[in-house]
Each structure stands twice: as structure tokens, then as C-alpha cells.
């Protein structure tokens, strides 16, 4: 089991026109972009978490940044993530809940073939104002 871990990796941020491109120095193939610098940084954090979540051993972050040559439209920044928080946010595992409803309501719902789990999920998403694009 993975231990609680807070990670930081250097990333090169490139401004291209009206948008930003982020590429991690130590995470080959891990990159992101955004229309604003803040959006690019948030997307990079999410991309980093998704990249790292299935690894058994995390790569060591570069410490000698003097070897990294930047272009005029680039800056270096460290992007950090708490992997425990990331896992909680994206975990798809279901949890069992016990609830009580009136017997007559249970009978009517069962007669209609209603999926109780689906109805509860839909009701909670509606109550929490979770939009359709997040539900998937």
C-alpha cells in the first residue's frame, strides 16, 4: 500500500500565443496546458496525479536545475500534489450505505424496478449541485 505522500516536481511552463503549455522535467510524457497560467497549473497538477497514481515507486525529482535550459518564453516552476488527496478526489470505489425508508415506499419502488443506488446517487448529485460533465 502506498504511504501518505506529498510530492513536488519541476515543470517547464511555456507561453505560446494566448495559452500555456506545461511539461514535467522528470515525468516523461506528462504534460498539460491551459488558457491562463492558473488553469495550466491546475491542469498540470491533475495530470501529474494521474501520471503518478499507478506507479509503485515515484521518480526522484531533479534537484540540479542548472542543467535545464529555458527559452525566453519559458519559466521553471515546481508543481506539488498531495497524493492522498488526489486519490480521494478521483477514487471510483463504491461504499455501502445503510438507510431507512417507509415500507410502502420500498414496495412501490421495487414493483417499478427502481435501482435504489442509482436514485440515491442522482439525488445526492442534484443536492450537491454536481454538473453532468463531472458525473461521468
C-alpha positions as CSV (number, residue, x, y, z in Angstrom):
1,X,0.0,0.0,0.0
2,X,1.2,3.5,-0.9
3,X,2.1,5.7,2.0
4,X,0.9,9.2,2.6
5,X,3.0,11.4,0.3
6,X,3.4,15.0,-0.8
7,X,5.3,15.4,-4.0
8,X,6.9,18.3,-5.9
9,X,8.3,18.1,-9.4
10,X,9.9,20.8,-11.6
11,X,8.0,21.7,-14.7
12,X,8.8,24.0,-17.6
13,X,5.9,26.4,-18.4
14,X,5.9,27.7,-22.0
15,X,3.8,30.6,-23.1
16,X,2.5,30.0,-26.7
17,X,0.3,32.8,-28.0
18,X,-2.6,33.2,-25.6
19,X,-2.1,29.9,-23.8
20,X,0.3,28.0,-21.7
21,X,2.0,24.6,-22.0
22,X,3.4,22.7,-19.0
23,X,5.8,19.8,-19.3
24,X,7.4,18.0,-16.3
25,X,11.1,17.5,-16.3
26,X,11.1,14.1,-14.6
27,X,7.8,12.7,-15.7
28,X,8.3,11.6,-19.3
29,X,5.1,12.1,-21.4
30,X,3.3,14.1,-18.6
31,X,2.2,17.5,-19.8
32,X,-0.8,19.8,-19.7
33,X,-2.0,23.1,-21.0
34,X,-4.4,25.9,-20.2
35,X,-5.8,29.2,-21.4
36,X,-4.4,31.0,-18.4
37,X,-1.4,30.4,-16.2
38,X,-3.6,29.4,-13.3
39,X,-5.6,27.0,-15.4
40,X,-2.4,25.5,-16.8
41,X,-1.0,25.0,-13.3
42,X,-4.2,23.3,-12.1
43,X,-4.4,21.0,-15.2
44,X,-0.7,20.2,-14.6
45,X,-1.3,19.2,-11.0
46,X,-4.2,16.9,-12.2
47,X,-2.1,15.4,-15.0
48,X,0.8,14.8,-12.5
49,X,-1.6,13.0,-10.1
50,X,-3.0,10.8,-12.8
51,X,0.5,10.0,-14.1
52,X,1.8,9.1,-10.6
53,X,-1.2,7.3,-9.1
54,X,-0.5,3.9,-10.7
55,X,3.3,3.9,-10.0
56,X,4.7,1.7,-7.2
57,X,7.8,3.9,-7.0
58,X,7.8,7.6,-7.6
59,X,10.6,9.1,-9.7
60,X,13.1,11.3,-7.8
61,X,12.6,14.9,-8.7
62,X,15.5,16.7,-10.3
63,X,17.5,18.9,-7.9
64,X,20.2,20.3,-10.3
65,X,18.0,22.7,-12.2
66,X,21.0,24.5,-13.7
67,X,21.2,21.8,-16.4
68,X,17.7,22.8,-17.7
69,X,18.0,25.5,-20.5
70,X,14.9,27.7,-20.8
71,X,13.8,29.7,-23.8
72,X,12.7,33.4,-23.5
73,X,9.0,32.3,-23.4
74,X,9.6,29.7,-20.7
75,X,9.8,29.7,-16.9
76,X,10.5,26.9,-14.4
77,X,8.2,26.1,-11.5
78,X,7.6,23.3,-9.0
79,X,4.2,21.8,-9.0
80,X,3.2,20.0,-5.9
81,X,0.5,17.4,-5.0
82,X,-0.7,15.5,-2.0
83,X,-1.3,12.1,-3.5
84,X,-3.6,11.0,-0.7
85,X,-5.9,14.0,-1.5
86,X,-5.6,13.2,-5.2
87,X,-6.6,9.6,-4.7
88,X,-9.6,10.6,-2.5
89,X,-10.8,13.0,-5.2
90,X,-10.6,10.5,-8.1
91,X,-11.4,7.3,-6.3
92,X,-14.2,5.4,-8.0
93,X,-14.7,2.8,-5.3
94,X,-18.3,2.5,-4.1
95,X,-19.2,2.5,-0.4
96,X,-22.1,0.7,1.1
97,X,-24.6,2.9,3.0
98,X,-27.5,1.7,5.2
99,X,-30.6,3.8,5.1
100,X,-34.3,3.5,6.1
101,X,-37.4,4.3,4.0
102,X,-41.0,3.6,4.7
103,X,-42.1,0.1,3.8
104,X,-44.8,1.2,1.4
105,X,-42.3,3.3,-0.5
106,X,-39.9,0.4,-0.7
107,X,-42.7,-1.9,-2.1
108,X,-43.8,0.7,-4.7
109,X,-40.2,1.3,-5.8
110,X,-39.4,-2.4,-6.0
111,X,-42.6,-3.1,-8.1
112,X,-41.4,-0.4,-10.5
113,X,-37.9,-2.0,-10.7
114,X,-36.2,1.2,-9.4
115,X,-32.5,1.0,-8.8
116,X,-32.1,2.4,-5.3
117,X,-28.3,3.1,-5.6
118,X,-28.8,5.0,-8.9
119,X,-31.7,7.1,-7.5
120,X,-29.6,7.9,-4.4
121,X,-26.6,8.9,-6.4
122,X,-28.7,11.1,-8.7
123,X,-30.4,12.7,-5.7
124,X,-27.1,13.4,-4.0
125,X,-25.5,14.9,-7.2
126,X,-28.6,17.1,-7.6
127,X,-28.5,18.2,-3.9
128,X,-24.7,18.9,-4.1
129,X,-25.2,20.7,-7.4
130,X,-22.7,18.5,-9.3
131,X,-22.9,19.2,-13.0
132,X,-23.3,16.5,-15.7
133,X,-19.8,16.8,-17.0
134,X,-18.5,15.8,-13.5
135,X,-20.9,12.9,-13.1
136,X,-19.2,10.8,-15.8
